[in-house]
């Protein structure tokens, strides 16, 4: 049996140990609690100013508030002639062309001034006639009728003075540098990155019998999410050593990410350690693979995210549950998806659980990785998340399909591209 309990009945995990559905949180509830912890950590974090070339992945320490309208004046969106739209032709052409770097000139009724694209308009000008539509003899302008606002980018169209452009805690990306520069910023205040320890648990890893397949992957995700990961090695499956190692790391790191030891088996001590060091935020999430993921706030304020040890389970626990702790994604908002055609029938267990199915995408649609026809022969028509969770090849999926019903070949399904969550 490999399914979650329904209506309070017990179910077995991959080791044959029993859990109840009352122990599990929804993914939304788990991410909401982690988002609250992120806010607390950011409140306590020192801030620093960084240049616009270094904003990628950084969390704002203060809101970004516009100090002035952008643009500061109405500007021309075309090369042409600026004038009041209700003036009658012919119009007298005055002055040299206004360039983007010039101050806006004054303009009397019945007159027009040449303007370049991006040039500020005279206060009385309400429209710009495109140069190719203009009929002029050097001193007089004629042309077709034109409405107010034609070929004009209004003052404050991009930004209004006093407008909050980004809230405290928002994560910046390179494209934000354009807006920040437009409002006159050369640096921006950001919170210091979280110091994150990545710790593997498991005697087989600690003794070198099996490789640590998760830590480098998770450290890469933490780095991608804008923080500073450190690989701190491994610890064997011994209760006191697991507890002491987490306790030691908590003194030097804001967040500790562990892998393995999150189930309820003989060698699984991470969750017990967390319970003894602080308060559990949640224990298990109704999502497979990734169900055993657990999080806690330790007594000193350190947040620990304890992930399952199988690579795909660790990946989905990190990207679909724990990411808001680092990136601040709104846990109440649905993840962005694209539509694809399911290439094979796929059934899932009939229980109160969401299933994360890794898929490869081609022009033919979405192929569930692990399906016997996918090149990774782990199951046939029924999804086996416990088996798939150990497949490092499945981590190369293009997208993930989150479903509680499965589907039939030819169905249109909504999949989350991996770049959305990674």
C-alpha positions as CSV (number, residue, x, y, z in Angstrom):
1,X,0.0,0.0,0.0
2,X,1.4,3.4,-1.0
3,X,-1.3,6.0,-0.5
4,X,-2.4,8.6,1.9
5,X,-5.2,7.9,4.4
6,X,-8.7,9.2,3.7
7,X,-11.0,10.3,6.4
8,X,-8.5,9.6,9.1
9,X,-7.4,6.1,8.0
10,X,-3.7,5.4,8.2
11,X,-1.4,4.9,5.3
12,X,2.1,3.6,4.8
13,X,5.1,5.5,3.8
14,X,7.9,4.1,1.6
15,X,9.4,2.2,4.6
16,X,6.0,0.7,5.6
17,X,5.5,3.0,8.6
18,X,2.1,4.5,9.2
19,X,1.1,8.1,9.1
20,X,-2.4,9.7,9.2
21,X,-3.7,12.4,6.9
22,X,-4.3,14.6,9.9
23,X,-0.5,15.1,10.2
24,X,-0.3,16.6,6.7
25,X,-0.6,20.2,5.7
26,X,-1.8,21.4,2.4
27,X,0.9,22.9,0.1
28,X,-0.7,26.3,0.4
29,X,-0.7,26.2,4.2
30,X,2.9,25.0,4.4
31,X,4.1,27.7,2.0
32,X,2.1,30.4,3.8
33,X,3.9,29.5,7.1
34,X,7.3,29.6,5.4
35,X,6.4,33.0,3.8
36,X,5.8,34.3,7.3
37,X,9.2,33.1,8.4
38,X,10.8,34.8,5.5
39,X,9.2,38.1,6.5
40,X,10.5,37.6,10.1
41,X,14.1,36.8,8.9
42,X,14.0,39.9,6.6
43,X,12.9,42.1,9.4
44,X,16.0,41.0,11.4
45,X,18.4,41.1,8.5
46,X,20.9,44.0,8.1
47,X,20.6,45.9,4.8
48,X,23.1,47.1,2.3
49,X,23.1,49.3,-0.9
50,X,24.0,47.6,-4.1
51,X,24.4,49.0,-7.6
52,X,21.8,48.2,-10.3
53,X,24.1,45.7,-11.9
54,X,23.9,43.6,-8.7
55,X,20.2,43.6,-8.0
56,X,19.3,40.1,-9.4
57,X,17.8,37.9,-6.7
58,X,18.1,40.5,-4.0
59,X,15.2,41.2,-1.6
60,X,14.3,44.9,-1.0
61,X,15.0,46.2,2.4
62,X,12.7,49.2,1.9
63,X,9.9,50.0,-0.5
64,X,10.8,51.8,-3.7
65,X,8.8,55.1,-3.8
66,X,8.9,57.4,-6.9
67,X,10.1,60.9,-6.1
68,X,8.8,62.5,-9.2
69,X,6.7,61.9,-12.3
70,X,8.3,59.9,-15.1
71,X,8.4,61.2,-17.7
72,X,8.6,64.7,-16.1
73,X,6.9,66.2,-19.2
74,X,4.8,65.1,-22.1
75,X,7.2,63.8,-24.7
76,X,7.0,63.0,-28.4
77,X,6.8,59.4,-29.5
78,X,7.6,60.4,-33.2
79,X,9.7,62.8,-35.1
80,X,7.4,65.6,-36.2
81,X,5.8,68.9,-35.2
82,X,4.3,69.7,-31.8
83,X,1.3,72.1,-31.5
84,X,-2.1,72.5,-29.8
85,X,-4.5,70.0,-31.6
86,X,-7.3,72.5,-31.7
87,X,-5.2,75.1,-33.6
88,X,-6.1,75.6,-37.3
89,X,-3.7,75.1,-40.2
90,X,-1.6,76.7,-41.5
91,X,0.7,76.9,-38.4
92,X,3.8,79.0,-38.2
93,X,7.0,76.9,-37.7
94,X,9.3,78.4,-35.1
95,X,12.6,77.6,-33.6
96,X,15.0,74.7,-34.2
97,X,14.0,71.1,-33.5
98,X,13.6,70.2,-29.8
99,X,15.9,67.3,-28.8
100,X,15.3,64.8,-25.9
101,X,18.0,66.5,-23.8
102,X,16.4,69.9,-24.2
103,X,14.1,71.7,-21.8
104,X,10.5,72.1,-23.0
105,X,10.2,75.5,-24.8
106,X,7.2,77.8,-24.7
107,X,4.8,77.9,-27.7
108,X,2.3,80.5,-28.6
109,X,-1.1,79.7,-30.2
110,X,-1.0,79.2,-34.0
111,X,2.6,78.1,-33.9
112,X,4.4,74.7,-34.1
113,X,7.9,73.5,-33.3
114,X,9.8,70.6,-34.7
115,X,10.4,67.8,-32.2
116,X,12.5,64.6,-32.2
117,X,11.3,61.3,-30.7
118,X,11.6,61.5,-26.9
119,X,11.7,65.3,-26.8
120,X,9.8,67.2,-24.1
121,X,6.8,69.1,-25.5
122,X,5.9,72.7,-24.9
123,X,3.3,72.9,-22.1
124,X,0.7,74.2,-24.6
125,X,1.3,71.4,-27.2
126,X,-1.2,68.5,-27.1
127,X,-0.3,66.5,-30.2
128,X,2.5,65.7,-32.5
129,X,2.0,65.4,-36.3
130,X,4.4,62.8,-37.8
131,X,7.0,64.3,-40.1
132,X,6.0,62.0,-43.0
133,X,2.4,63.4,-42.8
134,X,3.6,67.0,-42.7
135,X,3.2,69.4,-45.6
136,X,5.5,72.4,-45.0
137,X,7.1,75.1,-47.1
138,X,9.8,76.0,-44.6
139,X,7.7,78.5,-42.5
140,X,4.2,77.1,-42.6
141,X,2.8,73.7,-41.6
142,X,-0.3,72.0,-43.0
143,X,-1.5,68.4,-42.5
144,X,-4.4,66.2,-41.8
145,X,-6.7,66.7,-38.8
146,X,-5.2,65.4,-35.5
147,X,-6.6,64.6,-32.1
148,X,-5.2,65.7,-28.8
149,X,-2.8,63.1,-27.4
150,X,-1.7,61.8,-30.8
151,X,1.9,60.6,-30.7
152,X,2.3,61.9,-27.2
153,X,3.6,60.0,-24.1
154,X,1.9,61.8,-21.2
155,X,3.7,63.1,-18.1
156,X,3.6,60.5,-15.4
157,X,2.6,57.7,-17.7
158,X,5.4,55.5,-16.5
159,X,5.5,56.6,-12.9
160,X,3.6,59.0,-10.7
161,X,5.3,60.9,-7.9
162,X,4.7,59.1,-4.6
163,X,3.8,55.8,-6.2
164,X,5.1,52.7,-4.5
165,X,6.8,50.7,-7.2
166,X,8.0,47.7,-5.2
167,X,7.3,46.6,-1.7
168,X,9.7,45.7,1.0
169,X,10.8,42.1,0.6
170,X,10.1,41.9,-3.1
171,X,12.8,40.0,-5.1
172,X,14.5,42.0,-7.8
173,X,15.6,40.8,-11.3
174,X,17.9,42.4,-13.9
175,X,14.9,43.9,-15.7
176,X,14.1,46.0,-12.6
177,X,17.3,48.0,-13.2
178,X,15.6,49.8,-16.1
179,X,12.8,51.2,-13.9
180,X,15.2,52.0,-11.1
181,X,17.4,53.9,-13.4
182,X,14.4,55.7,-14.9
183,X,13.5,57.1,-11.4
184,X,17.0,58.2,-10.8
185,X,18.3,55.4,-8.6
186,X,21.9,54.3,-8.8
187,X,21.8,52.0,-5.9
188,X,19.0,50.2,-4.1
189,X,18.7,49.0,-0.4
190,X,18.5,45.3,-0.1
191,X,18.5,42.8,2.8
192,X,21.6,40.8,3.3
193,X,21.3,37.3,1.7
194,X,20.3,34.5,4.0
195,X,23.3,32.3,5.0
196,X,22.0,28.8,4.3
197,X,23.6,25.5,5.5
198,X,22.9,22.4,3.4
199,X,23.3,19.2,5.5
200,X,22.9,15.6,4.3
201,X,21.8,13.0,6.8
202,X,22.3,9.2,6.4
203,X,25.0,6.7,7.5
204,X,25.3,5.4,3.9
205,X,26.2,8.9,2.7
206,X,28.4,9.7,5.7
207,X,30.4,6.6,5.2
208,X,30.7,7.0,1.5
209,X,28.7,3.9,0.6
210,X,26.3,6.0,-1.5
211,X,26.8,9.4,-3.0
212,X,25.1,12.5,-1.7
213,X,22.8,13.2,-4.7
214,X,20.9,16.1,-3.2
215,X,23.1,18.7,-1.6
216,X,24.7,20.2,-4.7
217,X,21.3,20.4,-6.4
218,X,19.7,22.1,-3.4
219,X,22.7,24.5,-2.9
220,X,22.3,25.5,-6.6
221,X,18.6,26.3,-6.0
222,X,19.3,28.4,-3.0
223,X,21.9,30.3,-5.0
224,X,19.5,30.7,-7.8
225,X,16.9,32.1,-5.3
226,X,19.3,34.8,-4.2
227,X,21.0,33.5,-1.1
228,X,24.3,32.1,0.0
229,X,24.5,28.3,0.4
230,X,27.2,26.3,2.1
231,X,27.7,22.6,1.8
232,X,28.4,21.5,5.4
233,X,28.8,17.8,4.8
234,X,26.9,14.9,6.3
235,X,25.9,13.3,9.5
236,X,25.1,9.6,10.2
237,X,21.7,8.3,11.2
238,X,22.3,8.7,15.0
239,X,19.7,10.7,16.8
240,X,22.0,12.8,19.1
241,X,24.5,13.5,16.3
242,X,21.7,14.7,14.0
243,X,20.3,16.9,16.7
244,X,23.7,18.3,17.8
245,X,24.8,19.0,14.2
246,X,21.6,21.0,13.5
247,X,22.0,22.9,16.8
248,X,25.6,23.8,16.0
249,X,24.7,25.0,12.5
250,X,21.9,27.1,13.8
251,X,24.4,29.4,15.6
252,X,26.0,30.4,12.3
253,X,23.3,30.2,9.7
254,X,19.9,31.8,9.1
255,X,18.5,28.7,7.4
256,X,19.5,25.1,7.6
257,X,18.3,22.7,4.8
258,X,18.6,19.0,5.6
259,X,18.0,16.0,3.4
260,X,17.0,12.6,4.5
261,X,15.6,11.5,7.9
262,X,12.2,13.0,7.5
263,X,10.1,9.9,7.4
264,X,9.2,7.8,10.4
265,X,11.6,4.9,10.0
266,X,14.3,3.5,12.3
267,X,17.0,5.8,10.9
268,X,15.0,8.9,10.4
269,X,15.9,11.4,13.1
270,X,15.7,14.9,11.6
271,X,12.1,15.5,12.5
272,X,12.6,14.4,16.1
273,X,15.7,16.6,16.3
274,X,13.6,19.6,15.2
275,X,10.9,19.0,17.7
276,X,13.5,19.1,20.5
277,X,15.2,22.3,19.2
278,X,12.2,24.4,18.5
279,X,8.7,24.6,17.1
280,X,7.5,22.6,14.1
281,X,5.8,24.7,11.5
282,X,4.4,21.7,9.7
283,X,5.2,18.0,9.5
284,X,4.5,16.6,6.1
285,X,2.6,18.0,3.1
286,X,-0.1,16.5,1.0
287,X,2.1,16.2,-2.0
288,X,3.9,13.3,-3.6
289,X,6.8,13.0,-4.2
290,X,7.9,15.2,-1.3
291,X,5.3,14.3,1.3
292,X,7.7,14.0,4.4
293,X,9.0,17.6,4.0
294,X,9.0,19.3,7.4
295,X,9.9,22.8,8.6
296,X,10.6,24.3,12.0
297,X,11.6,27.5,13.7
298,X,14.3,26.8,16.3
299,X,14.5,28.6,19.6
300,X,17.2,31.0,18.3
301,X,15.1,31.9,15.3
302,X,16.9,29.8,12.7
303,X,14.5,28.2,10.2
304,X,15.1,24.5,9.3
305,X,13.7,22.9,6.2
306,X,14.0,19.2,6.4
307,X,13.6,17.5,3.0
308,X,13.2,13.9,2.0
309,X,16.3,12.2,0.8
310,X,15.2,10.8,-2.6
311,X,16.3,13.3,-5.3
312,X,12.9,13.9,-7.0
313,X,11.2,14.1,-3.6
314,X,13.8,16.6,-2.4
315,X,13.5,18.6,-5.6
316,X,9.7,18.9,-5.4
317,X,9.8,19.6,-1.7
318,X,12.2,22.4,-2.3
319,X,10.7,23.9,-5.4
320,X,7.0,23.4,-4.7
321,X,6.9,23.9,-0.9
322,X,10.1,25.6,0.4
323,X,10.8,28.1,-2.4
324,X,8.7,30.9,-0.8
325,X,11.0,30.9,2.2
326,X,13.8,32.2,-0.1
327,X,11.9,34.0,-3.0
328,X,8.8,35.2,-1.3
329,X,6.4,33.8,-3.8
330,X,2.8,34.4,-2.8
331,X,1.6,31.0,-1.5
332,X,-2.1,31.9,-2.2
333,X,-1.5,32.5,-5.9
334,X,-1.7,29.6,-8.4
335,X,1.6,28.8,-10.1
336,X,1.8,29.9,-13.8
337,X,1.1,27.1,-16.2
338,X,1.0,26.3,-19.9
339,X,-1.3,23.9,-21.6
340,X,0.0,20.6,-23.1
341,X,-1.5,17.4,-24.5
342,X,-1.1,14.4,-22.3
343,X,0.7,11.7,-24.4
344,X,-0.2,8.6,-22.3
345,X,-3.0,7.5,-19.9
346,X,-1.9,8.1,-16.3
347,X,-3.8,7.0,-13.2
348,X,-3.0,8.2,-9.7
349,X,-3.9,6.6,-6.3
350,X,-7.4,7.5,-5.2
351,X,-6.7,9.5,-2.0
352,X,-6.6,13.0,-0.6
353,X,-3.3,13.9,-2.1
354,X,-1.8,16.0,-4.9
355,X,0.7,14.3,-7.2
356,X,3.6,16.1,-8.8
357,X,4.3,14.3,-12.1
358,X,7.5,15.3,-13.9
359,X,7.0,15.6,-17.7
360,X,9.1,16.1,-20.8
361,X,7.6,18.5,-23.4
362,X,7.8,18.1,-27.1
363,X,5.7,19.2,-30.0
364,X,3.6,16.1,-29.4
365,X,2.7,17.1,-25.9
366,X,3.6,16.1,-22.3
367,X,5.2,12.7,-21.6
368,X,5.1,11.6,-17.9
369,X,8.7,10.7,-17.0
370,X,8.8,7.3,-15.5
371,X,6.2,6.0,-17.8
372,X,7.4,2.9,-19.6
373,X,7.3,4.7,-22.9
374,X,9.3,7.7,-21.6
375,X,12.7,6.1,-21.6
376,X,12.6,5.9,-17.8
377,X,10.8,2.6,-17.2
378,X,9.4,2.9,-13.6
379,X,5.7,2.4,-14.1
380,X,3.1,1.8,-16.8
381,X,-0.3,3.4,-16.6
382,X,-0.4,4.1,-12.9
383,X,1.9,6.7,-11.3
384,X,4.3,5.3,-8.7
385,X,5.7,8.4,-6.9
386,X,7.6,6.4,-4.3
387,X,9.5,4.6,-7.0
388,X,10.0,7.7,-9.2
389,X,11.3,9.7,-6.3
390,X,14.7,8.0,-6.5
391,X,15.3,8.7,-10.2
392,X,17.9,11.3,-10.8
393,X,17.1,11.3,-14.5
394,X,13.6,12.5,-13.7
395,X,15.0,15.7,-12.3
396,X,15.7,16.7,-15.9
397,X,11.9,17.2,-16.5
398,X,10.8,20.2,-18.5
399,X,7.7,20.8,-16.4
400,X,5.6,19.3,-13.6
401,X,2.0,18.4,-13.7
402,X,0.2,18.7,-10.4
403,X,-2.9,16.5,-10.3
404,X,-5.1,14.6,-8.0
405,X,-7.1,12.7,-10.7
406,X,-4.6,11.7,-13.4
407,X,-5.8,11.8,-17.0
408,X,-6.2,10.0,-20.4
409,X,-4.1,10.2,-23.5
410,X,-5.1,13.3,-25.5
411,X,-6.3,15.3,-22.5
412,X,-5.3,19.0,-22.2
413,X,-3.4,19.4,-19.0
414,X,-1.9,22.4,-17.2
415,X,1.8,22.0,-16.5
416,X,4.2,24.2,-14.5
417,X,7.4,24.9,-16.4
418,X,10.5,24.1,-14.3
419,X,11.9,27.6,-14.8
420,X,8.9,29.0,-12.9
421,X,9.8,27.2,-9.7
422,X,13.6,26.7,-10.1
